[in-house]
Amino acid sequence: MTSAFDKPIDATSDSSLLEAFNEACEQHGISPDGEDGSDLATVLSHAFERGITSKDGLVALVLSLIVE
């Protein structure tokens, strides 16, 4: 089994993580520099490390967690 830890973060994966963060912040009115932005970054980073590496997958995870 290959884990995300076996794959270094490259420019493409780093970009998908950043794009997912920015999109989620924009969609939900979260300040990227605020406490909620920090919490979101932590959740996305953990999800990424656990194997959700596509932007769409990360955004879908956020959408399933945030209830408005």
MMTF fields as JSON, N, C-alpha, C and O atoms, coordinates in Angstrom:
{
  "mmtfVersion": "1.0.0",
  "mmtfProducer": "UNKNOWN",
  "numBonds": 271,
  "numAtoms": 272,
  "numGroups": 68,
  "numChains": 1,
  "numModels": 1,
  "chainsPerModel": [1],
  "groupsPerChain": [68],
  "chainIdList": ["A"],
  "bondAtomList": [4, 2, 8, 6, 12, 10, 16, 14, 20, 18, 24, 22, 28, 26, 32, 30, 36, 34, 40, 38, 44, 42, 48, 46, 52, 50, 56, 54, 60, 58, 64, 62, 68, 66, 72, 70, 76, 74, 80, 78, 84, 82, 88, 86, 92, 90, 96, 94, 100, 98, 104, 102, 108, 106, 112, 110, 116, 114, 120, 118, 124, 122, 128, 126, 132, 130, 136, 134, 140, 138, 144, 142, 148, 146, 152, 150, 156, 154, 160, 158, 164, 162, 168, 166, 172, 170, 176, 174, 180, 178, 184, 182, 188, 186, 192, 190, 196, 194, 200, 198, 204, 202, 208, 206, 212, 210, 216, 214, 220, 218, 224, 222, 228, 226, 232, 230, 236, 234, 240, 238, 244, 242, 248, 246, 252, 250, 256, 254, 260, 258, 264, 262, 268, 266],
  "bondOrderList": [1, 1, 1, 1, 1, 1, 1, 1, 1, 1, 1, 1, 1, 1, 1, 1, 1, 1, 1, 1, 1, 1, 1, 1, 1, 1, 1, 1, 1, 1, 1, 1, 1, 1, 1, 1, 1, 1, 1, 1, 1, 1, 1, 1, 1, 1, 1, 1, 1, 1, 1, 1, 1, 1, 1, 1, 1, 1, 1, 1, 1, 1, 1, 1, 1, 1, 1],
  "groupList": [{"groupName": "MET", "atomNameList": ["N", "CA", "C", "O"], "elementList": ["N", "C", "C", "O"], "formalChargeList": [0, 0, 0, 0], "bondAtomList": [1, 0, 2, 1, 3, 2], "bondOrderList": [1, 1, 2], "singleLetterCode": "M", "chemCompType": "L-PEPTIDE LINKING"}, {"groupName": "THR", "atomNameList": ["N", "CA", "C", "O"], "elementList": ["N", "C", "C", "O"], "formalChargeList": [0, 0, 0, 0], "bondAtomList": [1, 0, 2, 1, 3, 2], "bondOrderList": [1, 1, 2], "singleLetterCode": "T", "chemCompType": "L-PEPTIDE LINKING"}, {"groupName": "SER", "atomNameList": ["N", "CA", "C", "O"], "elementList": ["N", "C", "C", "O"], "formalChargeList": [0, 0, 0, 0], "bondAtomList": [1, 0, 2, 1, 3, 2], "bondOrderList": [1, 1, 2], "singleLetterCode": "S", "chemCompType": "L-PEPTIDE LINKING"}, {"groupName": "ALA", "atomNameList": ["N", "CA", "C", "O"], "elementList": ["N", "C", "C", "O"], "formalChargeList": [0, 0, 0, 0], "bondAtomList": [1, 0, 2, 1, 3, 2], "bondOrderList": [1, 1, 2], "singleLetterCode": "A", "chemCompType": "L-PEPTIDE LINKING"}, {"groupName": "PHE", "atomNameList": ["N", "CA", "C", "O"], "elementList": ["N", "C", "C", "O"], "formalChargeList": [0, 0, 0, 0], "bondAtomList": [1, 0, 2, 1, 3, 2], "bondOrderList": [1, 1, 2], "singleLetterCode": "F", "chemCompType": "L-PEPTIDE LINKING"}, {"groupName": "ASP", "atomNameList": ["N", "CA", "C", "O"], "elementList": ["N", "C", "C", "O"], "formalChargeList": [0, 0, 0, 0], "bondAtomList": [1, 0, 2, 1, 3, 2], "bondOrderList": [1, 1, 2], "singleLetterCode": "D", "chemCompType": "L-PEPTIDE LINKING"}, {"groupName": "LYS", "atomNameList": ["N", "CA", "C", "O"], "elementList": ["N", "C", "C", "O"], "formalChargeList": [0, 0, 0, 0], "bondAtomList": [1, 0, 2, 1, 3, 2], "bondOrderList": [1, 1, 2], "singleLetterCode": "K", "chemCompType": "L-PEPTIDE LINKING"}, {"groupName": "PRO", "atomNameList": ["N", "CA", "C", "O"], "elementList": ["N", "C", "C", "O"], "formalChargeList": [0, 0, 0, 0], "bondAtomList": [1, 0, 2, 1, 3, 2], "bondOrderList": [1, 1, 2], "singleLetterCode": "P", "chemCompType": "L-PEPTIDE LINKING"}, {"groupName": "ILE", "atomNameList": ["N", "CA", "C", "O"], "elementList": ["N", "C", "C", "O"], "formalChargeList": [0, 0, 0, 0], "bondAtomList": [1, 0, 2, 1, 3, 2], "bondOrderList": [1, 1, 2], "singleLetterCode": "I", "chemCompType": "L-PEPTIDE LINKING"}, {"groupName": "LEU", "atomNameList": ["N", "CA", "C", "O"], "elementList": ["N", "C", "C", "O"], "formalChargeList": [0, 0, 0, 0], "bondAtomList": [1, 0, 2, 1, 3, 2], "bondOrderList": [1, 1, 2], "singleLetterCode": "L", "chemCompType": "L-PEPTIDE LINKING"}, {"groupName": "GLU", "atomNameList": ["N", "CA", "C", "O"], "elementList": ["N", "C", "C", "O"], "formalChargeList": [0, 0, 0, 0], "bondAtomList": [1, 0, 2, 1, 3, 2], "bondOrderList": [1, 1, 2], "singleLetterCode": "E", "chemCompType": "L-PEPTIDE LINKING"}, {"groupName": "ASN", "atomNameList": ["N", "CA", "C", "O"], "elementList": ["N", "C", "C", "O"], "formalChargeList": [0, 0, 0, 0], "bondAtomList": [1, 0, 2, 1, 3, 2], "bondOrderList": [1, 1, 2], "singleLetterCode": "N", "chemCompType": "L-PEPTIDE LINKING"}, {"groupName": "CYS", "atomNameList": ["N", "CA", "C", "O"], "elementList": ["N", "C", "C", "O"], "formalChargeList": [0, 0, 0, 0], "bondAtomList": [1, 0, 2, 1, 3, 2], "bondOrderList": [1, 1, 2], "singleLetterCode": "C", "chemCompType": "L-PEPTIDE LINKING"}, {"groupName": "GLN", "atomNameList": ["N", "CA", "C", "O"], "elementList": ["N", "C", "C", "O"], "formalChargeList": [0, 0, 0, 0], "bondAtomList": [1, 0, 2, 1, 3, 2], "bondOrderList": [1, 1, 2], "singleLetterCode": "Q", "chemCompType": "L-PEPTIDE LINKING"}, {"groupName": "HIS", "atomNameList": ["N", "CA", "C", "O"], "elementList": ["N", "C", "C", "O"], "formalChargeList": [0, 0, 0, 0], "bondAtomList": [1, 0, 2, 1, 3, 2], "bondOrderList": [1, 1, 2], "singleLetterCode": "H", "chemCompType": "L-PEPTIDE LINKING"}, {"groupName": "GLY", "atomNameList": ["N", "CA", "C", "O"], "elementList": ["N", "C", "C", "O"], "formalChargeList": [0, 0, 0, 0], "bondAtomList": [1, 0, 2, 1, 3, 2], "bondOrderList": [1, 1, 2], "singleLetterCode": "G", "chemCompType": "PEPTIDE LINKING"}, {"groupName": "VAL", "atomNameList": ["N", "CA", "C", "O"], "elementList": ["N", "C", "C", "O"], "formalChargeList": [0, 0, 0, 0], "bondAtomList": [1, 0, 2, 1, 3, 2], "bondOrderList": [1, 1, 2], "singleLetterCode": "V", "chemCompType": "L-PEPTIDE LINKING"}, {"groupName": "ARG", "atomNameList": ["N", "CA", "C", "O"], "elementList": ["N", "C", "C", "O"], "formalChargeList": [0, 0, 0, 0], "bondAtomList": [1, 0, 2, 1, 3, 2], "bondOrderList": [1, 1, 2], "singleLetterCode": "R", "chemCompType": "L-PEPTIDE LINKING"}],
  "groupTypeList": [0, 1, 2, 3, 4, 5, 6, 7, 8, 5, 3, 1, 2, 5, 2, 2, 9, 9, 10, 3, 4, 11, 10, 3, 12, 10, 13, 14, 15, 8, 2, 7, 5, 15, 10, 5, 15, 2, 5, 9, 3, 1, 16, 9, 2, 14, 3, 4, 10, 17, 15, 8, 1, 2, 6, 5, 15, 9, 16, 3, 9, 16, 9, 2, 9, 8, 16, 10],
  "groupIdList": [1, 2, 3, 4, 5, 6, 7, 8, 9, 10, 11, 12, 13, 14, 15, 16, 17, 18, 19, 20, 21, 22, 23, 24, 25, 26, 27, 28, 29, 30, 31, 32, 33, 34, 35, 36, 37, 38, 39, 40, 41, 42, 43, 44, 45, 46, 47, 48, 49, 50, 51, 52, 53, 54, 55, 56, 57, 58, 59, 60, 61, 62, 63, 64, 65, 66, 67, 68],
  "secStructList": [7, 7, 7, 4, 4, 4, 1, 7, 7, 7, 2, 2, 2, 2, 2, 2, 2, 2, 2, 2, 2, 2, 2, 2, 2, 2, 2, 2, 6, 7, 7, 6, 6, 1, 2, 2, 2, 2, 2, 2, 2, 2, 2, 2, 2, 2, 2, 2, 2, 6, 6, 7, 7, 1, 2, 2, 2, 2, 2, 2, 2, 2, 2, 2, 2, 7, 7, 7],
  "xCoordList": [0.84, 0.0, 0.883, 1.853, 0.548, 1.289, 0.53, -0.653, 1.197, 0.556, 0.999, 1.962, 0.282, 0.644, 2.012, 2.684, 2.426, 3.739, 4.863, 5.979, 4.565, 5.562, 5.746, 6.721, 4.811, 4.849, 5.194, 4.444, 6.311, 6.625, 5.622, 5.055, 5.416, 4.536, 5.292, 6.354, 4.738, 5.361, 4.561, 3.58, 4.968, 4.318, 2.846, 2.018, 2.508, 1.121, 0.255, -0.828, 0.717, -0.082, -0.146, -1.184, 0.936, 0.95, -0.058, -0.748, -0.133, -1.076, -2.519, -3.371, -2.804, -4.179, -4.586, -5.743, -3.675, -3.959, -4.25, -5.206, -3.445, -3.642, -4.93, -5.662, -5.207, -6.437, -7.674, -8.66, -7.624, -8.749, -8.963, -10.101, -7.887, -7.976, -8.596, -9.517, -8.094, -8.61, -10.078, -10.868, -10.447, -11.83, -12.767, -13.846, -12.358, -13.193, -13.357, -14.448, -12.289, -12.372, -13.343, -14.175, -13.228, -14.084, -15.555, -16.434, -15.819, -17.197, -17.889, -19.104, -17.125, -17.732, -17.417, -17.706, -16.83, -16.548, -15.565, -15.679, -14.602, -13.593, -12.38, -11.892, -11.899, -10.687, -9.48, -9.257, -8.705, -7.543, -6.542, -5.814, -6.51, -5.547, -6.095, -5.362, -7.379, -8.005, -7.921, -7.311, -8.542, -8.542, -9.252, -8.782, -10.383, -11.095, -10.256, -10.267, -9.539, -8.655, -7.544, -7.174, -7.029, -5.993, -6.542, -5.885, -7.751, -8.387, -8.637, -8.415, -9.097, -9.351, -8.056, -8.034, -6.992, -5.696, -5.238, -4.674, -5.48, -5.105, -5.891, -5.324, -7.204, -8.057, -7.615, -7.477, -7.396, -6.993, -5.626, -5.414, -4.713, -3.378, -3.453, -2.8, -4.247, -4.393, -5.057, -4.637, -6.081, -6.758, -5.788, -5.768, -4.994, -4.01, -3.007, -2.679, -2.526, -1.562, -2.162, -1.442, -3.477, -4.154, -4.598, -5.185, -4.317, -4.551, -5.557, -5.731, -6.226, -7.128, -6.28, -6.052, -5.822, -4.837, -5.354, -4.649, -6.562, -7.084, -7.814, -8.371, -7.796, -8.502, -9.982, -10.567, -10.585, -12.012, -12.328, -13.336, -11.478, -11.68, -11.577, -12.359, -10.617, -10.433, -11.605, -12.09, -12.057, -13.195, -14.452, -15.245, -14.64, -15.807, -15.787, -16.832, -14.615, -14.492, -14.936, -15.688, -14.478, -14.847, -16.354, -16.986, -16.922, -18.361, -19.156, -20.237, -18.635, -19.335, -19.201, -20.002, -18.21, -17.964, -18.633, -19.025, -18.763, -19.292, -20.815, -21.331, -21.499, -22.957, -23.298, -22.888, -24.046, -24.395, -25.791, -26.25],
  "yCoordList": [-1.186, 0.0, 1.245, 1.328, 2.184, 3.433, 4.499, 4.727, 5.146, 6.219, 7.554, 7.643, 8.583, 9.932, 10.327, 11.182, 9.692, 10.018, 9.526, 10.043, 8.518, 7.998, 8.895, 8.758, 9.81, 10.696, 12.108, 12.697, 12.647, 14.026, 15.006, 14.754, 16.098, 17.13, 17.838, 18.419, 17.781, 18.446, 19.698, 20.02, 20.387, 21.65, 21.449, 22.297, 20.34, 20.083, 19.821, 20.392, 18.961, 18.644, 19.835, 20.087, 20.558, 21.755, 22.767, 23.438, 22.868, 23.782, 23.363, 24.216, 22.054, 21.604, 21.866, 22.194, 21.731, 22.006, 23.498, 23.855, 24.351, 25.796, 26.236, 27.075, 25.682, 26.025, 25.602, 26.337, 24.423, 23.955, 24.872, 25.198, 25.283, 26.192, 27.516, 28.008, 28.093, 29.386, 29.292, 30.183, 28.221, 28.057, 27.881, 28.474, 27.08, 26.848, 28.131, 28.423, 28.888, 30.167, 31.114, 31.751, 31.199, 32.099, 31.671, 32.508, 30.39, 29.895, 30.083, 30.273, 30.032, 30.07, 31.337, 31.415, 32.328, 33.594, 33.473, 34.175, 32.58, 32.367, 33.233, 33.254, 33.941, 34.73, 33.791, 33.095, 33.767, 32.875, 33.147, 32.248, 34.38, 34.75, 34.619, 34.804, 34.301, 34.225, 32.841, 31.925, 32.713, 31.448, 30.349, 29.212, 30.694, 29.696, 29.247, 28.075, 30.188, 29.842, 28.895, 27.97, 29.142, 28.264, 26.865, 25.866, 26.803, 25.499, 24.763, 23.555, 25.488, 24.891, 24.362, 23.263, 25.127, 24.693, 23.406, 22.521, 23.306, 22.099, 20.893, 19.826, 21.067, 19.967, 19.531, 18.337, 20.486, 20.152, 19.47, 18.533, 19.935, 19.329, 17.879, 17.003, 17.632, 16.256, 15.371, 14.232, 15.883, 15.105, 14.799, 13.689, 15.789, 15.61, 14.523, 13.66, 14.574, 13.579, 12.179, 11.188, 12.098, 10.803, 10.292, 9.215, 11.066, 10.559, 11.292, 10.94, 12.302, 13.096, 14.205, 15.241, 13.977, 14.892, 15.739, 16.633, 15.477, 16.314, 17.521, 17.461, 18.598, 19.808, 19.513, 19.917, 18.817, 18.512, 17.66, 17.878, 16.707, 15.863, 16.649, 16.438, 17.552, 18.371, 19.333, 19.507, 19.954, 20.878, 20.115, 20.607, 18.914, 18.101, 17.759, 17.75, 17.482, 17.206, 18.414, 18.273, 19.583, 20.8, 21.018, 21.356, 20.825, 21.007, 20.056, 20.406, 18.863, 17.902, 18.235, 17.77, 19.025, 19.357, 20.649, 20.781, 21.6, 22.915, 22.928, 22.675, 23.224, 23.331, 24.79, 25.371, 25.361, 26.776, 26.934, 28.057],
  "zCoordList": [0.0, 0.0, 0.0, 0.753, -0.826, -0.901, -0.143, -0.397, 0.775, 1.517, 0.957, 0.195, 1.346, 0.901, 1.42, 0.842, 2.528, 3.089, 2.182, 2.234, 1.345, 0.426, -0.789, -1.527, -0.994, -2.149, -1.673, -0.895, -2.129, -1.734, -2.337, -3.4, -1.664, -2.196, -3.311, -3.088, -4.498, -5.627, -5.982, -5.312, -7.009, -7.371, -7.709, -7.378, -8.362, -8.74, -7.527, -7.403, -6.629, -5.445, -4.502, -3.89, -4.381, -3.548, -4.086, -3.319, -5.395, -6.032, -5.764, -5.518, -5.809, -5.566, -4.121, -3.856, -3.206, -1.796, -1.595, -0.907, -2.183, -2.07, -2.774, -2.25, -3.945, -4.666, -3.877, -3.824, -3.268, -2.456, -1.257, -0.92, -0.621, 0.525, 0.109, 0.761, -0.972, -1.426, -1.839, -1.525, -2.54, -2.981, -1.782, -1.741, -0.827, 0.357, 1.167, 1.656, 1.308, 2.034, 1.337, 1.982, 0.021, -0.744, -0.67, -0.464, -0.834, -0.838, 0.503, 0.557, 1.578, 2.908, 3.69, 4.885, 3.033, 3.692, 4.843, 5.847, 4.692, 5.729, 5.426, 4.296, 6.431, 6.264, 6.284, 7.274, 5.205, 5.165, 6.283, 6.703, 6.759, 7.796, 9.203, 10.175, 9.324, 10.641, 11.261, 10.708, 12.412, 13.147, 12.349, 12.298, 11.73, 10.927, 9.727, 9.351, 9.142, 8.033, 8.472, 7.749, 9.652, 10.203, 10.461, 10.168, 11.012, 11.257, 9.946, 9.854, 8.938, 7.632, 7.026, 6.473, 7.126, 6.599, 7.287, 6.643, 8.583, 9.323, 8.829, 8.598, 8.667, 8.18, 6.784, 6.52, 5.904, 4.539, 4.507, 3.737, 5.333, 5.381, 5.845, 5.277, 6.876, 7.37, 6.319, 6.113, 5.659, 4.617, 3.478, 2.946, 3.116, 2.048, 2.423, 1.609, 3.656, 4.136, 4.164, 4.043, 4.324, 4.406, 3.034, 2.931, 1.978, 0.639, -0.221, -1.388, 0.317, -0.526, -1.131, -0.506, -2.343, -2.925, -4.08, -4.549, -4.543, -5.633, -5.049, -3.953, -5.793, -5.356, -5.157, -4.152, -6.103, -6.009, -4.784, -4.112, -4.503, -3.325, -2.034, -1.107, -1.971, -0.771, -0.579, 0.539, -1.663, -1.576, -1.173, -0.37, -1.725, -1.361, 0.122, 0.772, 0.654, 2.082, 2.9, 3.864, 2.522, 3.241, 3.167, 4.168, 1.991, 1.831, 2.712, 3.186, 2.935, 3.78, 5.262, 6.074, 5.621, 7.032, 7.478, 8.637, 6.563, 6.925, 6.741, 5.652, 7.814, 7.789, 8.053, 9.058, 7.143, 7.317, 7.822, 8.026]
}
